[in-house]
Each structure stands twice: as structure tokens, then as C-alpha cells.
Amino acid sequence: MAAASGTTWQPQVEGFKEICGLLEQQMSPTSDKSQIWQQLQHYSHFPDFNNYLAFIFARAEGKSVDVRQAAGLLLKNNLRTAFKNMPPANQQYIKSELLPSLGAADRHIRSTAGTIISVLVQIDGVAGWPELLQALVNSLDSNDINHMEGAMDALSKICEDVPQLLDSDISGLSERPITVFLPRFLLLFQSPHASLRKLSLSSVNQFIMLMPKVLYLSMDKYLQGLFLLANDPAPEVRKLVCAAFVQLIEVRPAFLEPHVRNVIEYILQVNKDPDEEVALEACEFWSAYFDAQLPPENLREFLPRLIPVLLSNMVYADDDESLLEAEVCHYGQDIKPRFHSSRFHGSEDGEDDDDEDIVNMWNLRKCSAAALDILSNVFGDDILPMLMPVVQTKLSNTSDEAWKEREAAVLALGAIAEGCLNGLFPHLSEIITFLIPLLDDKYPLIRSISCWTLSRFSKYIVQGTDHPEGREQFNKILMGLLRRVLDDNKRVQEAACSAFATLEEEAAEELAPCLEIILQHLMCAFGKYQRRNLRIVYDAIGTLADAVGGELNQPRYLEILMPPLIGKWQQLPNSDKDLFPLLECFTSIAQALGTGFAPFAQPVFQRCITIIQSQQLAKVDPASAGLQYDREFIVCSLDLLSGLAEGLGTSIESLVSQGNLRDLLLQCCLDDAPDVRQSAFALLGDLARVCSIHLRPRLAEFLDAATKQLDTSKLKETISVANNACWAIGELAIKVQKEISPVVLSVVSCLVPILQHAEGLNKSLIENSAITLGRLAWVCPELVSPHMEHFMQAWCFALSMIRDDIEKEDAFRGLCAMVKANPSGAMNSLLFMCKAIASWHEIRSEDLHKEICLVLQGYKQMLKDGAWEQFMSALEPSVKDKLLKYQV
């Protein structure tokens, strides 16, 4: 297959025929794809194989476009890995064949050429291919539609993939490429050809974020161009105009300010565009507007027109996939992976967003509901007079034809549930009474949306249980949702379980009297649901356990709950991802049952160990482990072990003593994946509390691993790991006491910068750093106190922000121990220390209360000749009042 000699490479007829033959076979529906693939792989070892592909793509006029395109796409994929190592002559040959293809008569060939060129630019930049830029400019200036379209296609792909390359200095060129191209793009906004208008506009839009100088200086021209294209006959162009306004409002709102009324007027008009994609792009503008924190008042006068548009766009479109899916209750393996979030110790975990609408395809309906939600949060009850008459009209039309309108009205009530709660409040009982029967509506999508909307009023529903009518309403909703949990329709099941989980979180111990009936329904669903929806039942069971806690620990409840779960647990192999939600569910149950989980603990504990072991083996040797590595198995197992430690307390000791958990855990603390380390340090802290004796043999290694996580240079990326490691060090300190001394100073030197530069860091990390510093000071005051003046102010400020609890008590014991060891070290920070002391509502520990009294009295004696009285008179009255209880 060698090339002919001479200056220009030429293909040999035999090689050309063979490769074309393979490409033709590959496209035949009956061919053996894997065999053809192997033969193509065999050819790819020849140095000029890619030259053949380029030749077939660019010059094989006698072959079908499909074969030529297939050659081009294979060439593109090969270039990603092979281009850099090709002989320069072959590189040059391929480039030279691609440029003329930009003007090919066939649109598919032009487009594929553009794709390959963009890939080459990504690999090799623009500087190494000076002919390209000139060829693109010549094509754009040629007035030949094929050449212009081919060049624009390539440029739009380069602008999408690597816009920054066109906005950089290139040796040999007097100006940046974008400076040459942008004026040409703007001219093409006026082209009679829709394809050129679309490609030029999409190319300019890619530079809004980068804002090269030439675009900044041409902004008026660009905006004029956008208004010119605003009512373009081609929907793709209108969509790009909307996208431009959305991006500009997000990143460069100042440019739009002079035109903001015209832009809002335009967006309002295209929000009703007959093309749904254009309307969707327009609808994104409303949330972008508020995200940019622009004055809401600019929008107020448009609300009477905007709100009806949003409402009419919230009605299901006739071709919406959800309609088909809801009517056909098909069960399948259409499960999407669910990601477990690692265990986190502290006051603010990530926001839980349970209010997603039920199927996860973003569309005009959901975008409109989200916009209404935002408007309700910005304008509050002011939108009700415009909204409620329309909602009431839709709800009162009970004909079968109008069911989609009714459904949209229920969705609207859910969307405004938070923002307009005050205005809705007097009518809420009535609204909820109206919604309850809709849980049994004959249309599945009305049943499912009613579940969601009712869950949005959970707080109100639960607060009402104080009086008999409210309790009766709560029971009706609870039973209505449980009926829907057992619905035959998959979409309704999903909505009901999610709504029920939201209600559970709000209701907590209010659920205790209904536990038996709730468990019966959930376990019935567990037997009935297909694989995809099972994870939602697990979630509802886990949320129930979190909500009712120890109430669950009664034999009659456990008899309903545990056998089906254990059956499923035994049925699933260790490599099955369906274990994830089950492991999470067991974590919540173990924490809720406490020592009541003991009868189930041994097999659960052992299985977690086995899963971690086999995954750690799979990481280095998948063949002998017999499975592919997936770290989520490790994360879920570590979190379940944490749940066991929290639930069983010291009685987990007998399980830990038998196995090699300590060594596995250390390996996990050293893992390269942050989520594995995050869960590992959470478990380390949990085990430190209940059986630190089993960690002692490798204590130094655990402490070293934990200290490394506090390195401030890497904090931002792995803040949750640092948070858990910091907490674990504090838990270990109070158990192992002086044995912690080798690492005390290195830990303190990491914690101090965190406390001193607290702004922008996560609140939980600040709290844990303050507590751990206090715990180290408590067990080793002689080591920490000499350095206290460096951190006293920042530390006391952090302590004053922590809520009263046992951990805060430990930190203050450290404060007292340090002051005792080095009273002068805190003298300059006395004001901050008094504010920290005043942050207590009530110290439950008498010992600690006495120690704080002694500390304050000590300073009172040190500050003689009226200095103490002067210091006290400078304190804020509220602080002074709080200090009275310490007898100073």
C-alpha cells in the first residue's frame, strides 16, 4: 500500500478500491460491523492510510456521497490520535485536500470538511496552517454561495469549539483573526441565504463571553443586526437572536440597558412564537434577567401581558413526550444513573432540589413554570390579580377537552406556592380542599401534578395539624398521596413518592401515629414497582426513617419494613448499581433505629467490608476482582458504615474488632478521589467517637492523612473533604488526648489561615475549624497557648457564630485551658472573647460555666485602677447583659 514517489502523494488503485469497498460494506445493514472494523484498524497501521481517506473524501467523485462522508468522519476520528505523529508531508497533503472541499457542490461534503478542519485547528492551532485563514477569507469574499457556506460552516465550528484561538495574536499576522472575520460576519446578517445568516450569527454569539476588542467596538452594529434579524423568517435565526439577548443580559447587561424596553417587548412577542424552540429560548430571558440582578421595576408594566403568555405555554403541547409516556404505562429498563452524594459533617449540606418537575426533559412548559416561580418570588402577591382569574377560569372548565388547561392551572398554583404564600394564605384551605379530589382524577397527568402542587404547600399543611380541621385535612392528603403511591401509572407513582418524601420531611414526628399504614403502603409499592421507580420508594423509606427517628424502632413496624428490604439486599449481587439507593436507605434506617438495628447489623457490616475490598481490588486488577471499578460502591458502603456507627454507638465495637476495617479505611483516606476521601473521613470521625481503640495502631497515619486535607492551597476544590477531615481530627483529639500531640502544631497552622480568611469559605468548615482548634487546645494547652495571640480574634469571632451544643462546649473548654496557661496571650483580644462568651444562650455544663466565671474574674483582677470598669462600659449593652450571669 506504499505511496507512489514524486512530489505529490498519489493513491494506488488497489488500495483505493479496497478501502472504498470496506466503507461501502460498513454502511450495509447486514454487514458484520466488528469484522469490518478490525480490517479498518489493520489498514490504519499503514502510514498513508489517512491520505487515502482524505483522497476518497475530497476527490472520489464517482463514489456515493455517503461513502465519501464515511471516509471523512473516519479521517476526523483518526486525526485526533494520529495527526501529531504523522510525517509532515502527509499532514500537508491532508490539509491541502480539505481546503477545496469547503466549496464542494454537495452540502454534506462541505459540512464534513468544516468538521474535520475544526478538529485540525483544535489539535494544531491556526499558526501552523496560514493557508487556512486566507482560504476562508477568500471564500467569504467570493460571492459563490457554496464557498461562502462551506467557509462559514467551518468558521462556526471553530468559533464554537475554540473561539479563543481566533482572538489571539498569531506570529506573521498583523491582526488577530477575529478582527478580520467579525466585520464579514456582521455583513452576512443581511445575506438573502438563511444558512449564512444563521451561521454568521451563531459565530458572533460565541464571542459574547470573551468579548474581543473588535466586538466591543462594533457593539452598536451587532445590536442593530440583532434587531434587523429579530423577525427573520427562519426559526433557527430567531432562536439565535433570543440566545444573543439572553447571553448579553447574563454577561454584559450594560450594553442592553439603553435598549432594554425594546428587548423586553421583543422577547415577550417571541415568547409566543409558533416554533417551540424559539419560544423556549425567549423564555430563558426572564430568569437570566433576574439572575443579572437588573431592576425588577423595568418588567412590572409588562406583567399583565407576560403572565398569560407563561400560563398558556405551561399547557402540555400535543406532541409532548410526557403525554405519550403517561398514557402508555410502559415499564422498562429506562433507568438513569443516580448519583450518591458523599456524607458531610456540618451545618449546611448542598441544597436539596426536590421541586423538579417530574420528567427531566427541559422544555417550554417547565421553563415557563420556572419563570412564573421566579416572578412570584420577585413580585410576590402583586402578580395574583393578573394570575388568579386566569387560573380560576382554567380550573372551572371541567370538560374532557380542557384537561390540559386544568393541569397547567394546577402547575401554576405549585409554581407560585413559595413566592405568593402570603397572598394565597387566606384562600389556602379552600385551594387545598379543591386539590385533594384531583389526586383521584381520571387523567394521570392531573393526578401527578396535584401530588407535586400539594407537596409545595407542605409547610402550611403540617402547621395546620394543631387544630382538628387541619389535622383532618393533613390525614386526607396523607391518605391521598399514599393511594397515589400505589397508582398503576408509573409517572403518578413517581410524583406521589417524591411529594410524599417532601411532606415527610416537613411533618417529622407528626407521622408517628400513621406509621403502620404508611409502611404498609410503601412496602406494597416496593413489591409492585419496576426497577426504575424502586429508587424513589427507597428514598421515601429513607426520608421516613430520618423524619420519625426512634419511633420506627418497634417490632410491629420492623416486621413490615425489614423482611422485603433484606430480601432485596440478599438478591442483589455486589456489582449491581441498584445497591446504591438500597445502601442509602439502610443508612437512614440504621441511624433511626439506633441499637434496634443490632439484629441486622452483622451481615450488613460484613457486606460493606466485602464491597470495599472487592472494589479496591478492581481498581488495580479488574480481571482478578471479576468486576469493573466503580468508586460509588465504596462511597455508599463507607456512608452505611457511618450510619451503623452512629446508630449502634459503642456496640459496633464487636464488629470492628473482628475485621480489617481499619486498614481499608486508611486506604480510603488516601484515595485519589475526593468523594471517597470525604466519606472516609466522616467514618473516621464516627469511629473515633465510638471505638477509637481500634484506630490507635495506625493513629499517626490517620492523623497525617487528615492533616494533609487542610492544605489551604487546595481547599477550594475539596472543601467537603477538608471539612470532614477537620471534624475527624477534633473527634480523635478528645478520645486519644495527649497521643495527638505530634500533629497539633501542624493542624493549628492549617486551621488558623482558614479562620483568618473565612470570607468565601463554607460556613461548616469555619465552624469545624473553630471547634477542632478548641479541642486541640483543650487536650494540649501547653502546645497551643504560646501561639494564641496570632489567632484569638478570628477564632473567637468564629466561635461566636456557632449554635449551642456539645461541640461548642468542648471548644470553650479549650479556650479556658489556654487562658489558664497563657493569660496575657488573650489580653489584646479580650473584647472578641467576651463577645464569644456572650454568644451562648445557655451553658448546660455547670463545670464549664464555672470555668468561664473564673476566666472573666481573672481578667477583672488583672485590669486594675478602673480599667475593667472602663472596658465593660465600652461593650455593647447586649453583650454586657449576657456577661452578668458570670458574676462580673
Buried (B, 14 or more C-beta within 10 A) or exposed (E): BEBEEEEEBEBBEEBBEBBBEBBBBBEEEEEEEEEBEEBBEEBBEBBBBBBBBBBBBBBBEEBEBEBBBBBBBBBBEBBEEBBEEBEEEBBBBBBBBBBBBBBBEEBEBBBBBBBBBBBBBBBBEBBEBEEBBEBBBEBBEEEEBBBBBBBBBBBBBBBEBBBEBBBBEBEEBEEBBBBBBBEBBBBBBEBEBBBBBBBBBBBBBBBBEBBBEBBEEBBEBBBEBBEEBBEBEBBBBBBBBBBBBBBBBBBBBEBBEEBBEEBBEBBBBBBBBEBBBBBBBBBBBBBBBBEBEBEEEBBEEBBEBBBBBBBBBBBBBEEBEBBEBBEEBEEEEEBEEBEBBBBBBBBEEEEEEBBEBBBEEEBBBBBBBBBBBBBBEBBBBBBBEBBBEBBEEBBEEEEEEBBBBBBBBBBBBBBBBBBBBEBBEEEBBEBBEBBBEBBEBEBBBBBBBBBBBBBBBBBBBBEBBEEEEBBEBBEBBBBBBBBBBBBEBBBBBBBBBBBBBBBBBBBBEBBBEBBEEBBEBBBBBBEBBBEBBBBBBBBBBBBBBBBBBBBBBEEEBBEBBBEBBBEBBEEEEBBEBBBBBBBBBBBBBBBBBBBBBBEBBEEBBEBBBEBBBBBBBBBEEEEEBEBEBBBBBBBBBBBBBBBBBBBBBEBBBBBBEEBEBBEBBBBBBBBEBBBBBBBBBBBBBBBBBBBBEBBBEBBEBBBBBBBBBBEBEBBEEBBBBBBBBBBBBBBBBBBBEEBBBEBBBBBBBBBBBBBBEBEEBBBBBBBBBBBBBBBBBBBBBBBBBBBBBBBBBBBBBBBBBBEEEEBBBBBBBBBBBBBBBBBEBBBEBBBBBBBBBBBBEEBEEEEBBEBBBEBBEEBBEEBEEEEBEEBBEEBEEEBBEBBEBBEB
